[in-house]
Amino acid sequence: MLDLRLIRSDPQGVLARLRRRDPTLDLAPLLALDEERRSLSQRADDLRRQQNEASERIAALGRDGRPAERDPVLAKMRAVAAERKEVEARLQVVEQELEAQLLSLPNLPHESVPEGMKEEKVILRTFGEKPKFAFPPEHHVALAQNLGLLDLERAAKVTGARFPMYVGAGARLEFALLHWMFELHVREHGYTPVLPPILANRPSFVTSGQFPKFASEVYACPDDDLYLNPTAEALLVNLHRDEILAESDLPRRYVAYTPCFRREAGAYGEEQRGLIRVHQFNKVELFHYTTPEDSYAALDEIVRQAETILQRLGLHYRVALLPAGDLAQQAAKTVDVEVWLPGQDRYYEVSSCSNCEEYQARRGNIRYRPADGGKPRFVHTLNGSALATSRLFAALLEQNQQRDGTVVLPPLLADLLGQRSLG
């Protein structure tokens, strides 16, 4: 959530920054509601004062033995009370509408974020070379099904389309990746491990930024007002909701494993095949709570830690800085790590690392008390996948495939699984 005081004090400056993300955004309705809210609040205070004065006047007349003079004062007080009731009812409506407007606004893009829309990302660096093949590389679906790693047909029978089922060595590989990544972040990078629930309540999704704008994209359990986790970010950002931390406790760095669930409505063509865009996938998530001064160094750290996974697996990838028009609602800056899939001749995101600055902290009232004892300040929150396994699984198959349809495992995975290849 943006700071209403900032919007009020510099509406044109805030609007210019927001329109870097979406040229159609308009602050006029919000500013009109804010002006009406302040006017109504002032009028309600004035009417409350008049009521109090009338009550005191009536009491004084009673004490002075002049009850006959109370009637006109009582009549005035009833009129004031009626108006106050109307004003406060309207004020409640306006405050709800104003909050809805504020919750719908995206975060302000950081000054280092480039202009542009989705396809105008800036490539920061690449790792390794694209693997070369003496044969046309296969799509991971063909490889996985021929090797007995995935059973998409039975998964569709059990649940529906775009829900993968890992079987045999595929299930072992999936578990090996998740366990290895989780342990790496705990043992080498010093994260606190968390295995959170996969359901969260509505306030949690409001804090994370998914609600109210993107509620339709989340699987719901309406009888309980609970929602399936689309990313562990939505859970981890709420660990310290409505808390004041000590500056000495920052940064707080958490790693979580969760299955993730997304409706992914719409048509995505080739992306709907296999493991690229599915309704359920597994992910290891990194999450930081930091001071504002340290948050961009923390973003660089998260990106490097996501890259470590791909480097140790020997996979070719690139790192991209997203433009303003492609940022998620809550993000001030996002860096994506994209792995190469030769069977599709393109890169796909396997990690999205974002600094949300104080946007989520303001929604969730997450603050810290400075070491000098000053007024509590909002923390900055950051998140990053490290990594999501569905596309990582696909990349491992496609980049390491052989002419005979087998897949040579990277040495690290060969040691974990006790076999050098699949097939």
Beta strands, then each sheet from edge to edge (+ up, - down):
strand 1: 122-127
strand 2: 192-194
strand 3: 199-201
strand 4: 220-221
strand 5: 226-228
strand 6: 244-246
strand 7: 252-261
strand 8: 280-290
strand 9: 317-321
strand 10: 333-341
strand 11: 346-355
strand 12: 367-369
strand 13: 377-378
strand 14: 380-388
strand 15: 407-408
strand 16: 421-422
sheet 1: 1+ 9- 10+ 11- 14+ 8- 7+ 2+
sheet 2: 3+ 5- 4+
sheet 3: 6+ 12+ 13-
sheet 4: 15+ 16-
end
